Amino acid sequence: MSFALRRAVQYLPRTSRLANVTKAFTTSAPLFTETVKFRFFEESNDLRVEVEAPIGKKVLDVALENNIDIEGACGGELACSTCHVIVPKDVYDKLPAKKIEEEDMLDLAWGVSDTSRLCCQIQVSKLLEGVEFKVPKETNNML
């Protein structure tokens, strides 16, 4: 804490300081409350993994936390194609449209289909309940 800030806080009444700190920790709502169950199918080893994830989280983060065989080399910054997944057609049609940057990265991916997406660009929502994401056998890491 800087000297000027310490000095300013020093002159606040004690109850005011405590109230502000307490308020900061008690009024914050949890970021994720509801969860959704969906699956990953790893083509490389014919393994299906069911996961449960909070709404609002990126699908890439869910995959990595559950040890899915997916790389995510750029950390979800839309700079590679290593988090490429294939989404069922009915769900693909309901997802938000791809950004042009995502289209460019998918041009570098192997095993692309009409319903390919980068899972770093998909947020968990109720729409994903029961969905199975197919993780292709191979990735193309150009980083």
Disulfide bonds with the S-S distance in Angstrom:
none
